[in-house]
Amino acid sequence: MKIKPTLFIVIISLVVVHAGHAEDVMQSFSGILWGTPIEEIRGLQESARDGDIHYYKRAEDFYNIAGVTLPDVVYGFYQGKYFAAYMKLASSDIFSKVKRHLDTVYGDARSQLRLNQTVYIWEYLDVKIKLKQYNDQFHGKLAFYYMPLSNKANRIKIEDDKEIVFKIESGEPEYDF
């Protein structure tokens, strides 16, 4: 009978690991420490690049938030170090659930109105969370950024004045930070 309690503890532990609480994003996202060199992470497949910024996916990865499972996590690396994670939100219902959850955990968001989208922003220690809602579309995007590296990447991008993302596979959302 000891097998059943042990199995229960393992299952609960796995659920908690993927829960995505505030205290977790401060150090890491999706089990990867912010700033980890790309060579230390197995199973990544490059999906896009923009200068020193490369984007990767890992088969079978997902993120749970607000009772919703978001598939296809995209990992961003600046100069070979992990600095961002992106997930597409497939519907306005999912967007609403995620926004409500983030407001509860991190407080009310600061918002930016842009030509074709609204961006909600939360900052938590060294992590910035952005939730984008596109005006004429049903989907959105959730992104987590490790600011010490994201700030460096932004400065370089502004200096280079580059806005082009070279996509390796079609159908990927824009990766901006």
C-alpha positions as semicolon CSV with decimal commas, in nm:
position;residue;x (nm);y (nm);z (nm)
1;M;0,000;0,000;0,000
2;K;0,300;0,237;0,024
3;I;0,311;0,261;-0,354
4;K;-0,015;0,453;-0,376
5;P;0,085;0,737;-0,137
6;T;0,424;0,762;-0,307
7;L;0,264;0,779;-0,651
8;F;0,023;1,046;-0,525
9;I;0,314;1,256;-0,392
10;V;0,498;1,228;-0,726
11;I;0,188;1,338;-0,921
12;I;0,124;1,634;-0,688
13;S;0,492;1,736;-0,716
14;L;0,475;1,735;-1,096
15;V;0,160;1,949;-1,094
16;V;0,319;2,202;-0,858
17;V;0,637;2,223;-1,070
18;H;0,433;2,332;-1,373
19;A;0,200;2,567;-1,184
20;G;0,393;2,888;-1,261
21;H;0,367;3,079;-0,933
22;A;0,523;3,421;-0,872
23;E;0,809;3,286;-0,665
24;D;0,908;3,053;-0,950
25;V;0,945;3,311;-1,231
26;M;1,188;3,515;-1,025
27;Q;1,457;3,245;-1,066
28;S;1,348;3,046;-1,370
29;F;1,075;2,968;-1,616
30;S;0,965;2,621;-1,728
31;G;1,236;2,465;-1,515
32;I;1,521;2,656;-1,683
33;L;1,714;2,915;-1,481
34;W;1,724;3,260;-1,635
35;G;2,064;3,322;-1,797
36;T;2,136;2,952;-1,854
37;P;2,369;2,901;-2,153
38;I;2,199;2,730;-2,445
39;E;2,458;2,450;-2,446
40;E;2,324;2,331;-2,111
41;I;1,968;2,275;-2,235
42;R;1,880;1,959;-2,424
43;G;1,619;1,903;-2,690
44;L;1,587;2,255;-2,834
45;Q;1,504;2,313;-3,201
46;E;1,566;2,659;-3,346
47;S;1,250;2,827;-3,479
48;A;1,360;3,185;-3,556
49;R;1,646;3,432;-3,515
50;D;1,710;3,804;-3,516
51;G;2,077;3,896;-3,484
52;D;2,206;3,780;-3,145
53;I;1,858;3,665;-3,044
54;H;1,762;3,306;-3,124
55;Y;1,429;3,137;-3,056
56;Y;1,383;2,768;-2,983
57;K;1,110;2,516;-2,913
58;R;1,133;2,188;-2,726
59;A;0,898;1,906;-2,820
60;E;0,632;1,826;-2,562
61;D;0,689;2,145;-2,356
62;F;0,384;2,329;-2,222
63;Y;0,296;2,581;-1,954
64;N;0,000;2,568;-1,713
65;I;-0,151;2,893;-1,594
66;A;-0,499;2,985;-1,470
67;G;-0,623;2,630;-1,529
68;V;-0,520;2,648;-1,895
69;T;-0,248;2,445;-2,066
70;L;-0,051;2,647;-2,320
71;P;0,137;2,429;-2,569
72;D;0,435;2,530;-2,782
73;V;0,652;2,728;-2,543
74;V;0,911;2,932;-2,737
75;Y;1,237;3,006;-2,556
76;G;1,441;3,318;-2,635
77;F;1,820;3,337;-2,600
78;Y;2,028;3,652;-2,621
79;Q;2,395;3,590;-2,697
80;G;2,337;3,226;-2,606
81;K;2,174;3,292;-2,267
82;Y;1,811;3,223;-2,175
83;F;1,614;3,547;-2,135
84;A;1,253;3,499;-2,253
85;A;0,961;3,260;-2,292
86;Y;0,661;3,307;-2,523
87;M;0,327;3,130;-2,550
88;K;0,039;3,187;-2,788
89;L;-0,310;3,223;-2,640
90;A;-0,558;3,060;-2,876
91;S;-0,877;3,245;-2,778
92;S;-1,018;3,551;-2,604
93;D;-1,154;3,324;-2,329
94;I;-0,804;3,194;-2,253
95;F;-0,671;3,551;-2,266
96;S;-0,931;3,662;-2,006
97;K;-0,849;3,372;-1,772
98;V;-0,476;3,439;-1,792
99;K;-0,517;3,815;-1,741
100;R;-0,742;3,761;-1,439
101;H;-0,484;3,521;-1,291
102;L;-0,192;3,759;-1,350
103;D;-0,387;4,050;-1,198
104;T;-0,454;3,836;-0,891
105;V;-0,092;3,723;-0,850
106;Y;0,096;4,040;-0,952
107;G;-0,158;4,319;-0,905
108;D;-0,316;4,542;-1,166
109;A;-0,124;4,562;-1,492
110;R;0,014;4,871;-1,655
111;S;-0,126;4,888;-2,007
112;Q;-0,003;5,025;-2,339
113;L;-0,238;5,090;-2,629
114;R;-0,078;5,035;-2,966
115;L;-0,214;5,062;-3,319
116;N;-0,327;4,698;-3,348
117;Q;-0,293;4,565;-2,994
118;T;-0,318;4,626;-2,622
119;V;-0,023;4,520;-2,407
120;Y;-0,059;4,451;-2,035
121;I;0,263;4,459;-1,834
122;W;0,352;4,329;-1,488
123;E;0,696;4,359;-1,333
124;Y;0,813;4,128;-1,058
125;L;1,172;4,175;-0,939
126;D;1,392;4,096;-1,243
127;V;1,104;3,957;-1,452
128;K;0,867;4,143;-1,682
129;I;0,547;3,973;-1,795
130;K;0,365;4,093;-2,106
131;L;0,022;3,987;-2,218
132;K;-0,072;4,104;-2,567
133;Q;-0,422;4,118;-2,709
134;Y;-0,449;4,177;-3,082
135;N;-0,742;4,401;-3,181
136;D;-0,877;4,221;-3,489
137;Q;-0,785;3,866;-3,390
138;F;-0,902;3,617;-3,130
139;H;-0,556;3,512;-3,014
140;G;-0,299;3,679;-2,793
141;K;0,050;3,619;-2,658
142;L;0,198;3,573;-2,312
143;A;0,567;3,647;-2,261
144;F;0,809;3,636;-1,967
145;Y;1,136;3,832;-1,985
146;Y;1,444;3,822;-1,765
147;M;1,517;4,194;-1,757
148;P;1,895;4,199;-1,702
149;L;1,938;4,025;-2,039
150;S;1,628;4,171;-2,206
151;N;1,747;4,526;-2,137
152;K;2,082;4,449;-2,303
153;A;1,908;4,294;-2,603
154;N;1,678;4,599;-2,634
155;R;1,972;4,841;-2,628
156;I;2,152;4,648;-2,903
157;K;1,833;4,623;-3,109
158;I;1,775;5,000;-3,085
159;E;2,138;5,069;-3,180
160;D;2,116;4,834;-3,478
161;D;1,767;4,963;-3,567
162;K;1,660;4,616;-3,683
163;E;1,300;4,506;-3,686
164;I;1,321;4,198;-3,909
165;V;1,275;3,850;-3,767
166;F;1,403;3,574;-3,992
167;K;1,162;3,286;-3,949
168;I;1,288;2,932;-3,986
169;E;0,942;2,778;-3,985
170;S;0,617;2,937;-4,095
171;G;0,324;3,018;-3,872
172;E;0,526;3,156;-3,580
173;P;0,401;3,463;-3,395
174;E;0,610;3,780;-3,384
175;Y;0,883;3,769;-3,123
176;D;0,938;4,112;-2,981
177;F;1,044;4,229;-2,641
